[in-house]
Amino acid sequence: MTIDTSAREAAVKYRNKQKVKDGFISAFIGIFALVWIFPIVWTVWTSLRPYKDIRANGVFSFPKTINFQNYIDAISRMDLPLYFANTFAITVPAVFLTLFFGSLIAFVVSRYSFKWNVSLLLLFTAGNLLPAQLVFIPVFKMYITLGKAVGIPRLLYDSPWGVVLIHVAFQMGFATFVLSSYMKTVPKEISESAMVDGATVFTHYTKVMLPLLRPALASLGVLMTTWIYNDFFWALVLMSTDSKRPITSALGRLQGEFVTDYNLLAAGAVIAALPTLIVFFVLRKQFVSGLTLGSTKG
């Protein structure tokens, strides 16, 4: 009886401690979620308020008028078809090339053993860790030099392909690391069977590995689309013609000469964010399934 009583008391103490821990964890997650979502809610809220109302009554005042005039003004001043077309002309090729080359390199380093395969993977991964602000001057000079060397000064500088290539260079390390880690979970027997059946390296890659990579490629595609689409830095420093820039860099057109209308900027930011939200909701099932791959055995 004494042993049973002690065991029950210990179980009760353990449950109470666990409840306290769960409470702290839930509170932390709740606070973190509020901190994360506050800027988004504030941006949407600001975009619906007239600038005159905030100027007269203050930022934290309750608005007397809520409308979509800021969105109408942003659309009329930003030339949305042009800048969305510029954005897609950069994002789509950059995502496709990053996934294509990343999957090729991951296929080589994970399926074939040679002396420098691990070093090659580490090299691509390390390149992804370089800050953009550290290398943009050498990249800028390289683009100018290459353009002068071939007689086309704007071959890469002030060209969408120059921005595409720098995105591919920076994102391919992460894509290679993720895809190679996933490929290593694929049983070696599948590759061995393909090679025994006489499959070439290209057939092994396209017919055997790529179909198995669809969930991982979908997840990476969503991430890469979001990162590249939302980029502001590279398009700003590698493009001088405003009409060639993507929509994130074009938000600067909404700034006034003397006064910045942050309500108008908020509306433009919400409009610019809509395509990435659409991509996420369309591919959310593939994104979640790709993130959970390998979390369970069997």
VOPAGU-2260 file (C-alpha; in pm, 1 decimal, decimal comma):
REM VOPAGU-2260
SITE   aa  ch    i         X         Y         Z
SITE  MET   A    0       0,0       0,0       0,0
SITE  THR   A    1     282,1     238,7      83,5
SITE  ILE   A    2     450,2     168,8    -250,7
SITE  ASP   A    3     124,7     230,1    -443,3
SITE  THR   A    4      65,2     555,9    -257,3
SITE  SER   A    5     419,0     676,3    -329,7
SITE  ALA   A    6     384,0     584,2    -694,0
SITE  ARG   A    7      57,2     775,3    -724,7
SITE  GLU   A    8     206,4    1079,3    -552,1
SITE  ALA   A    9     506,7    1067,9    -785,4
SITE  ALA   A   10     276,6    1040,3   -1087,0
SITE  VAL   A   11      70,4    1336,2    -965,5
SITE  LYS   A   12     384,8    1545,7    -911,2
SITE  TYR   A   13     511,1    1452,4   -1257,9
SITE  ARG   A   14     179,6    1549,4   -1420,4
SITE  ASN   A   15     175,3    1880,5   -1234,3
SITE  LYS   A   16     530,3    1959,7   -1342,7
SITE  GLN   A   17     444,1    1862,5   -1700,0
SITE  LYS   A   18     139,3    2090,1   -1693,9
SITE  VAL   A   19     357,4    2379,6   -1579,4
SITE  LYS   A   20     609,9    2309,8   -1856,1
SITE  ASP   A   21     333,8    2281,6   -2115,0
SITE  GLY   A   22     188,1    2608,3   -1991,5
SITE  PHE   A   23     522,1    2789,0   -2030,4
SITE  ILE   A   24     574,7    2640,6   -2376,8
SITE  SER   A   25     223,1    2735,2   -2487,7
SITE  ALA   A   26     266,1    3088,0   -2353,2
SITE  PHE   A   27     601,2    3124,7   -2533,2
SITE  ILE   A   28     457,0    2998,6   -2862,0
SITE  GLY   A   29     155,3    3227,5   -2824,7
SITE  ILE   A   30     372,4    3534,8   -2757,6
SITE  PHE   A   31     604,5    3444,8   -3045,0
SITE  ALA   A   32     305,6    3403,4   -3279,7
SITE  LEU   A   33     167,8    3742,9   -3178,1
SITE  VAL   A   34     504,8    3911,7   -3226,8
SITE  TRP   A   35     541,2    3746,1   -3567,8
SITE  ILE   A   36     191,1    3829,0   -3694,4
SITE  PHE   A   37     175,5    4184,4   -3551,5
SITE  PRO   A   38     370,3    4350,8   -3839,6
SITE  ILE   A   39     147,4    4178,6   -4095,6
SITE  VAL   A   40    -173,2    4286,2   -3924,1
SITE  TRP   A   41     -35,8    4636,6   -3872,1
SITE  THR   A   42      59,6    4665,8   -4240,6
SITE  VAL   A   43    -287,7    4561,9   -4356,0
SITE  TRP   A   44    -449,8    4791,8   -4099,1
SITE  THR   A   45    -230,9    5084,7   -4205,3
SITE  SER   A   46    -303,7    5024,4   -4573,0
SITE  LEU   A   47    -675,8    5075,7   -4510,2
SITE  ARG   A   48    -634,3    5413,1   -4336,5
SITE  PRO   A   49    -605,6    5749,4   -4514,8
SITE  TYR   A   50    -278,8    5931,4   -4460,2
SITE  LYS   A   51    -462,3    6250,4   -4362,4
SITE  ASP   A   52    -637,5    6067,1   -4079,7
SITE  ILE   A   53    -311,0    5945,0   -3929,0
SITE  ARG   A   54    -146,6    6283,7   -3972,1
SITE  ALA   A   55    -434,9    6457,3   -3795,2
SITE  ASN   A   56    -508,3    6206,2   -3516,5
SITE  GLY   A   57    -187,9    6002,8   -3474,4
SITE  VAL   A   58     -80,1    5651,8   -3560,6
SITE  PHE   A   59    -252,4    5482,2   -3267,3
SITE  SER   A   60    -584,7    5662,9   -3303,8
SITE  PHE   A   61    -900,9    5484,4   -3408,1
SITE  PRO   A   62    -967,0    5568,8   -3773,8
SITE  LYS   A   63   -1274,5    5760,8   -3877,1
SITE  THR   A   64   -1252,2    5627,2   -4232,4
SITE  ILE   A   65   -1149,0    5288,3   -4368,8
SITE  ASN   A   66   -1137,7    5235,4   -4743,9
SITE  PHE   A   67    -932,7    5089,4   -5028,9
SITE  GLN   A   68    -819,4    5421,6   -5173,7
SITE  ASN   A   69    -454,8    5347,6   -5092,5
SITE  TYR   A   70    -475,3    5029,3   -5299,6
SITE  ILE   A   71    -629,5    5217,9   -5591,3
SITE  ASP   A   72    -355,9    5483,0   -5574,2
SITE  ALA   A   73     -83,1    5220,4   -5544,9
SITE  ILE   A   74    -210,7    5031,0   -5849,0
SITE  SER   A   75    -232,9    5347,9   -6056,8
SITE  ARG   A   76     117,3    5466,2   -5963,1
SITE  MET   A   77     310,4    5135,9   -5969,2
SITE  ASP   A   78     231,3    5009,4   -6321,6
SITE  LEU   A   79     160,4    4662,3   -6179,1
SITE  PRO   A   80     155,1    4461,6   -6507,4
SITE  LEU   A   81     506,3    4579,6   -6593,8
SITE  TYR   A   82     660,7    4514,6   -6253,3
SITE  PHE   A   83     484,8    4181,9   -6203,3
SITE  ALA   A   84     611,7    4074,3   -6545,6
SITE  ASN   A   85     964,0    4181,1   -6444,8
SITE  THR   A   86     930,9    3986,0   -6120,3
SITE  PHE   A   87     813,7    3667,6   -6290,5
SITE  ALA   A   88    1090,1    3703,0   -6553,7
SITE  ILE   A   89    1341,3    3683,8   -6267,2
SITE  THR   A   90    1169,5    3448,2   -6022,1
SITE  VAL   A   91    1058,1    3167,3   -6255,2
SITE  PRO   A   92    1394,4    3108,0   -6430,7
SITE  ALA   A   93    1585,4    3149,6   -6103,8
SITE  VAL   A   94    1373,2    2891,7   -5919,7
SITE  PHE   A   95    1381,4    2647,4   -6210,6
SITE  LEU   A   96    1759,0    2672,3   -6261,2
SITE  THR   A   97    1826,6    2649,5   -5887,1
SITE  LEU   A   98    1621,4    2332,5   -5849,6
SITE  PHE   A   99    1761,0    2181,9   -6170,0
SITE  PHE   A  100    2129,7    2238,8   -6095,2
SITE  GLY   A  101    2082,3    2171,9   -5723,7
SITE  SER   A  102    1919,8    1836,4   -5795,4
SITE  LEU   A  103    2196,0    1746,9   -6044,0
SITE  ILE   A  104    2472,2    1818,8   -5793,9
SITE  ALA   A  105    2282,5    1646,6   -5513,0
SITE  PHE   A  106    2236,0    1343,4   -5737,5
SITE  VAL   A  107    2610,0    1321,3   -5807,7
SITE  VAL   A  108    2732,2    1366,0   -5449,1
SITE  SER   A  109    2470,7    1134,7   -5296,0
SITE  ARG   A  110    2451,1     851,4   -5551,5
SITE  TYR   A  111    2816,0     825,6   -5659,2
SITE  SER   A  112    3125,2     791,3   -5443,7
SITE  PHE   A  113    3442,0     973,9   -5543,7
SITE  LYS   A  114    3724,9    1147,1   -5366,1
SITE  TRP   A  115    3586,7    1498,8   -5343,3
SITE  ASN   A  116    3210,7    1444,2   -5319,2
SITE  VAL   A  117    3181,5    1553,6   -4954,0
SITE  SER   A  118    3413,4    1849,5   -5010,7
SITE  LEU   A  119    3206,1    1952,2   -5312,7
SITE  LEU   A  120    2887,1    1945,6   -5106,7
SITE  LEU   A  121    3049,0    2151,0   -4829,2
SITE  LEU   A  122    3176,0    2400,9   -5086,2
SITE  PHE   A  123    2828,5    2462,9   -5226,9
SITE  THR   A  124    2678,4    2483,4   -4878,5
SITE  ALA   A  125    2945,6    2726,8   -4755,2
SITE  GLY   A  126    2888,9    2951,6   -5055,0
SITE  ASN   A  127    2526,2    2990,4   -4949,8
SITE  LEU   A  128    2637,1    3135,4   -4613,7
SITE  LEU   A  129    2817,9    3437,2   -4759,1
SITE  PRO   A  130    2638,5    3767,6   -4685,0
SITE  ALA   A  131    2520,3    3942,8   -4998,6
SITE  GLN   A  132    2655,4    4274,9   -4870,3
SITE  LEU   A  133    3004,7    4121,4   -4856,5
SITE  VAL   A  134    3024,6    4018,0   -5221,1
SITE  PHE   A  135    2805,7    4262,4   -5409,6
SITE  ILE   A  136    3097,2    4493,5   -5502,9
SITE  PRO   A  137    3305,7    4209,8   -5659,9
SITE  VAL   A  138    2991,5    4083,1   -5835,7
SITE  PHE   A  139    2914,2    4433,5   -5963,3
SITE  LYS   A  140    3270,3    4475,7   -6097,2
SITE  MET   A  141    3262,5    4127,8   -6251,7
SITE  TYR   A  142    2938,2    4204,7   -6436,8
SITE  ILE   A  143    3079,2    4532,8   -6569,5
SITE  THR   A  144    3406,4    4366,3   -6675,4
SITE  LEU   A  145    3233,8    4078,0   -6852,3
SITE  GLY   A  146    3003,8    4316,3   -7036,9
SITE  LYS   A  147    3295,7    4527,0   -7160,4
SITE  ALA   A  148    3493,8    4215,7   -7256,8
SITE  VAL   A  149    3223,4    4093,2   -7496,9
SITE  GLY   A  150    3130,5    4439,0   -7617,9
SITE  ILE   A  151    2785,9    4438,3   -7452,9
SITE  PRO   A  152    2807,6    4662,0   -7142,3
SITE  ARG   A  153    2463,0    4558,6   -7017,5
SITE  LEU   A  154    2498,8    4187,2   -7082,8
SITE  LEU   A  155    2458,6    4107,4   -6711,5
SITE  TYR   A  156    2450,3    4445,1   -6538,9
SITE  ASP   A  157    2108,3    4609,9   -6559,4
SITE  SER   A  158    1975,1    4283,3   -6703,6
SITE  PRO   A  159    1721,2    4038,6   -6555,7
SITE  TRP   A  160    1958,5    3751,2   -6632,6
SITE  GLY   A  161    2225,6    3907,2   -6414,2
SITE  VAL   A  162    1985,1    3900,6   -6118,5
SITE  VAL   A  163    1873,5    3547,8   -6208,9
SITE  LEU   A  164    2230,9    3417,6   -6209,0
SITE  ILE   A  165    2319,0    3571,1   -5873,2
SITE  HIS   A  166    2006,7    3419,9   -5718,0
SITE  VAL   A  167    2096,5    3079,2   -5859,7
SITE  ALA   A  168    2450,5    3111,2   -5724,0
SITE  PHE   A  169    2331,1    3203,9   -5375,5
SITE  GLN   A  170    2038,3    2963,2   -5342,6
SITE  MET   A  171    2190,8    2654,6   -5504,6
SITE  GLY   A  172    2395,7    2566,8   -5195,6
SITE  PHE   A  173    2087,7    2532,9   -4977,8
SITE  ALA   A  174    1899,2    2343,1   -5247,8
SITE  THR   A  175    2191,4    2103,0   -5295,4
SITE  PHE   A  176    2220,1    2039,5   -4922,8
SITE  VAL   A  177    1848,0    1967,5   -4876,4
SITE  LEU   A  178    1812,9    1749,9   -5186,3
SITE  SER   A  179    2129,3    1550,7   -5115,9
SITE  SER   A  180    2011,7    1484,9   -4760,5
SITE  TYR   A  181    1681,2    1358,3   -4897,0
SITE  MET   A  182    1844,6    1147,2   -5168,7
SITE  LYS   A  183    2055,7     972,5   -4907,1
SITE  THR   A  184    1734,9     836,8   -4753,1
SITE  VAL   A  185    1645,6     665,5   -5081,1
SITE  PRO   A  186    1762,6     300,5   -5065,1
SITE  LYS   A  187    2078,1     228,9   -5262,3
SITE  GLU   A  188    1910,7     -84,6   -5401,2
SITE  ILE   A  189    1691,2     132,9   -5625,9
SITE  SER   A  190    1995,7     288,7   -5793,3
SITE  GLU   A  191    2176,5     -43,8   -5811,7
SITE  SER   A  192    1876,5    -204,8   -5982,8
SITE  ALA   A  193    1862,7      78,2   -6236,6
SITE  MET   A  194    2232,7      41,4   -6318,0
SITE  VAL   A  195    2203,7    -338,1   -6345,0
SITE  ASP   A  196    1919,2    -288,8   -6594,1
SITE  GLY   A  197    2155,1     -80,6   -6806,1
SITE  ALA   A  198    2023,9     266,7   -6722,5
SITE  THR   A  199    2257,9     550,8   -6817,6
SITE  VAL   A  200    2344,5     824,9   -6570,4
SITE  PHE   A  201    2095,3    1060,4   -6734,4
SITE  THR   A  202    1820,8     794,2   -6730,4
SITE  HIS   A  203    1903,9     714,9   -6368,5
SITE  TYR   A  204    1859,0    1082,9   -6283,8
SITE  THR   A  205    1546,6    1159,9   -6489,8
SITE  LYS   A  206    1353,0     832,8   -6467,7
SITE  VAL   A  207    1446,6     704,2   -6122,0
SITE  MET   A  208    1545,9     989,6   -5890,3
SITE  LEU   A  209    1342,2    1286,5   -6014,5
SITE  PRO   A  210    1002,3    1117,2   -5959,8
SITE  LEU   A  211    1108,6    1040,8   -5601,5
SITE  LEU   A  212    1212,8    1402,7   -5549,3
SITE  ARG   A  213     876,5    1561,9   -5628,8
SITE  PRO   A  214     771,5    1636,6   -5267,5
SITE  ALA   A  215    1114,3    1775,9   -5181,2
SITE  LEU   A  216    1125,0    1981,9   -5501,4
SITE  ALA   A  217     777,3    2120,3   -5431,9
SITE  SER   A  218     879,1    2228,6   -5080,6
SITE  LEU   A  219    1199,6    2387,0   -5205,1
SITE  GLY   A  220    1010,8    2548,5   -5491,1
SITE  VAL   A  221     780,4    2728,4   -5248,5
SITE  LEU   A  222    1072,6    2843,8   -5032,8
SITE  MET   A  223    1283,8    2955,3   -5328,2
SITE  THR   A  224     991,5    3138,1   -5486,0
SITE  THR   A  225     928,7    3325,9   -5163,8
SITE  TRP   A  226    1294,9    3416,8   -5106,9
SITE  ILE   A  227    1370,3    3520,9   -5463,0
SITE  TYR   A  228    1039,7    3700,2   -5515,3
SITE  ASN   A  229    1084,4    3902,1   -5195,3
SITE  ASP   A  230    1444,1    3999,0   -5270,7
SITE  PHE   A  231    1505,2    4371,8   -5264,8
SITE  PHE   A  232    1883,4    4399,0   -5248,7
SITE  TRP   A  233    2016,1    4239,0   -5567,8
SITE  ALA   A  234    1767,9    4402,0   -5803,2
SITE  LEU   A  235    1848,7    4736,9   -5645,3
SITE  VAL   A  236    2228,8    4716,0   -5680,9
SITE  LEU   A  237    2248,0    4527,6   -6011,7
SITE  MET   A  238    1984,9    4726,3   -6201,5
SITE  SER   A  239    1990,4    5094,8   -6284,5
SITE  THR   A  240    1681,7    5114,1   -6508,8
SITE  ASP   A  241    1368,3    5147,6   -6298,5
SITE  SER   A  242    1139,6    4991,7   -6559,4
SITE  LYS   A  243    1341,2    4664,5   -6545,6
SITE  ARG   A  244    1321,3    4615,7   -6170,8
SITE  PRO   A  245    1088,6    4367,6   -5990,7
SITE  ILE   A  246     793,9    4480,8   -5786,3
SITE  THR   A  247     974,3    4475,7   -5451,3
SITE  SER   A  248    1224,3    4732,9   -5574,0
SITE  ALA   A  249     946,3    4925,7   -5747,3
SITE  LEU   A  250     783,8    5003,9   -5411,5
SITE  GLY   A  251    1022,7    5298,0   -5394,5
SITE  ARG   A  252     809,3    5468,7   -5660,5
SITE  LEU   A  253     541,8    5516,1   -5394,9
SITE  GLN   A  254     764,4    5741,9   -5185,5
SITE  GLY   A  255     696,7    6110,6   -5218,1
SITE  GLU   A  256     963,0    6370,0   -5289,3
SITE  PHE   A  257     930,1    6542,0   -4951,8
SITE  VAL   A  258     690,5    6327,1   -4745,0
SITE  THR   A  259     662,5    5946,7   -4741,5
SITE  ASP   A  260     304,8    5817,0   -4735,7
SITE  TYR   A  261     351,3    5499,3   -4533,7
SITE  ASN   A  262     -15,1    5405,8   -4577,4
SITE  LEU   A  263      37,2    5399,0   -4952,6
SITE  LEU   A  264     357,9    5197,4   -4908,5
SITE  ALA   A  265     169,8    4950,7   -4688,4
SITE  ALA   A  266     -92,6    4902,9   -4958,0
SITE  GLY   A  267     179,3    4846,1   -5217,9
SITE  ALA   A  268     350,8    4593,0   -4989,3
SITE  VAL   A  269      26,4    4398,7   -4944,3
SITE  ILE   A  270     -29,6    4391,3   -5320,7
SITE  ALA   A  271     327,3    4275,0   -5377,9
SITE  ALA   A  272     287,4    3993,3   -5123,1
SITE  LEU   A  273     -25,0    3843,4   -5282,8
SITE  PRO   A  274     149,3    3620,3   -5544,6
SITE  THR   A  275     364,1    3446,2   -5282,7
SITE  LEU   A  276      55,6    3377,7   -5072,8
SITE  ILE   A  277    -118,0    3229,1   -5376,6
SITE  VAL   A  278     181,9    3004,7   -5449,4
SITE  PHE   A  279     189,4    2884,5   -5089,3
SITE  PHE   A  280    -181,6    2803,3   -5072,3
SITE  VAL   A  281    -174,3    2625,1   -5409,7
SITE  LEU   A  282     125,3    2410,8   -5311,1
SITE  ARG   A  283      68,5    2389,3   -4935,6
SITE  LYS   A  284      -1,0    2014,2   -4936,4
SITE  GLN   A  285     321,6    1939,7   -5123,5
SITE  PHE   A  286     506,6    2185,1   -4900,7
SITE  VAL   A  287     390,9    2020,8   -4577,7
SITE  SER   A  288     448,3    1668,9   -4710,2
SITE  GLY   A  289     798,2    1764,9   -4817,3
SITE  LEU   A  290     879,4    1908,6   -4475,2
SITE  THR   A  291     759,6    1593,0   -4298,9
SITE  LEU   A  292     950,2    1350,7   -4522,1
SITE  GLY   A  293    1177,3    1133,6   -4313,6
SITE  SER   A  294    1006,9    1224,4   -3986,0
SITE  THR   A  295     870,4     870,8   -3954,4
SITE  LYS   A  296    1015,2     534,5   -4043,5
SITE  GLY   A  297     859,9     288,9   -4282,2
